[in-house]
Amino acid sequence: MESIQSWNSIGTIMHIKQTFKRTLTVDVGDHTGWAFWDGDTNPAEWGMITLDRNVKGLEVQLGYMQTQFKYLLESIKPELCVLEGVEFWAGNLRSMTSAKRGNLSKLSYMVGMYMATCLERGIDVRILLAREWKGQLKDPMVHSRVYNLTGIQLKKGQQHISDAIGIGLSLQGMFYRTRTNPERVKRYKIVKS
């Protein structure tokens, strides 16, 4: 049996590209954007889970978001969930400010919580870092590419949905020529098992 395996994490992307059914892509945060894919190049559904600002306290906020995420999983029943992972960019003022405020820690908790919620339900999970799927693309460029590739017009303030859709497009090989992955498709080898 032959399978495709890459030199690095791109192999995960190549494998997902071949079996892209019942897949949920998620941009994690207080405004968690999501897109559900079921065998088409465009998402079948998309939306956002938003933290109610009246919910106070980290633990209560995390519990609220987990409950909302559980409802989403129960309604769409994905087989694979791809979460955008958290990373600290020392050269980025926004990332440094986020780390000082504790927002990166909260995001890390949420990624772990969403992952555990999926695994409890038998849903496979992959974590994909932003630099792996979009490189250094800013939000307006991601929004523009999503619109150009899918025709989906999202409103201002829905950049988390754009990112979730962008993750799915990237997994399908449609976000080529990012700075960190200039030509992803050529970075794989065939492995016989």
N, C-alpha and C positions, 0 to 999 in steps of 0.2 A: 504494500500500500504506500502511495506517495502522498506526502503532505507538504504544504508550504510552510517554511519556518524562516525567520529573518535573522539578520545579524544582531538586531536589538529589538526594542519594543515595536518596531514597525511590523513585525511578524504577526502580532496580535491584530493589528489593523488589517493586514492582508487576509487573515483567517476570517475576521468578522465580515469583510467585504464579500466573501464567498457565501456566507450563510446569514444574510441580513434580513431575517424575519423575526417578528415579534420582539423587536429590540427597542428599549427605552434609553434615550440619551438625556443626561441630566446636567445642568449647570447649577451647582449647589450654592445656596445662600439664603438670606432672609427672604429673597424673591427667587425661589427655585424655579428656573425655567426647565421645561421638559418637552420632549418630542417623541412620539411613538411611531415606529417604522414597521411596516408589515409587507416587505417584499418589493416596495416601489422606491424610486429615487426621491420621491417627495414624502414627507411624513403624513401618516394617516390622520394623526391628531397632534395637537400641541397646546400648551398652556403654561400657567404659572401658579405655584403655590406661594402665597404671600403670608408672611408673619403678621398677625394682628398686633398692632402697636399697643393695644391695651394689655397684652400679655407681658408681664414683668418677671424678671429673674431668669437667669440663664437656663437653669434646669427646666423650668416651666416652658420657656420658649422652645427648647429642644424637644420636649415632650409634645408640644403643640404641632411642631413641624413633622415629627415622626408619625403622629396620628394622621395628619393630612397626606403624608407620603404613603401610609398603609392603605388609605382609601383609594389613592391613585393606582397602586399596585393591584388591589382587589378588582378595580373596575376594568383595567386594560389587560391584566394577566400576561406580562412580558415573560420571555424565556431568558433574555439577557438584558442586563442593565449596565450601561457605560456611564460612569460618574467622572466629572472633571475633578481631578485631584488638586490638592493645595500645594503651593510651593512659594518660598520666599525669594524675592528678587532684590538683592542688596542694592543694586543700582537704580531701583525704581522708588521714587518718593512715595507714591501711592501705596506700594507694598510695605515700605518701612512704617508709614503712618498706621496702616492697618495692623501691623504686628504690634506696635506700641499700644494701640487701643484694645488689643486682645481679639480683634476680629478674625485673624488667621487661626487662632486657637479654636474659636467658635466654629469656623468653617471646617477645620479638621475634625472636630467632634461630630459635625453634621455628616461629613463624608463617611466616617466610621459607623455612625448610627444608620444611615441609609444603606450602607453595605450590609450591616448585620440584619436589618429588616428584610433585605432581599434574600440573604442566605437562609434565614429562618423559613422562608417560603419556597426554598429550592430553586431560586432564580440565580443563574450565573452572574457574576459581577466582574467588571474590568474597570480599572482606574486609568484615566488618560490625562496626562498633564497638558496644560494650555500650550506650552511650547511644542508639544508633539502634534497637536492638531491644527494650530493656527499660527505658530511662530510668534512674531511680533505684531501681528495685525491688530489695529485698534478697533474699538467697537463700531465706529461708522463704516469701516471697510468690511467687517464681518457682516453687518446689516446689509450693505450693498451687495456683497457676494451672495448672501442668502436670497435676496430679492432677484438678482440676475439669474441664479441657477434654478429657483423654484417658482418665482412669480408671487411668492407670499409677501405681502406688504404688511409689516408690523409697525405699530405706532411708537412714537418716542417713549422711552421708559420701559420698553419691552426687550431690551438688549439681552436679558437673560434667556428669553425664548430664542432670540437670534443665535446666541451661543449654543444652546441645546440643538438647534437645527444644524448649525455649523459643525458641531461634533459629528452628527450623523452623516452630513455630506462628506466630511473628511474621512470617515470610516469607509465610505464608498469610493474614496480616491478622487473626489471632486474638488478638494481644496489644495491642488498641486501648487508648487512654486512658492511655498512659504520659505522664509529665510532659513529655518533649521532643517527643513526637508525639501530641498529643491526638486528632487525627482524621486519620490518615495517608491514608485513602482519598480524601480530597478534594484532596490536594496533587499533582495531575497535570494534564497537558495533552495533547491529541492532537497529534501531529506527523506531517505527511504527508511521505513520502520519495519 
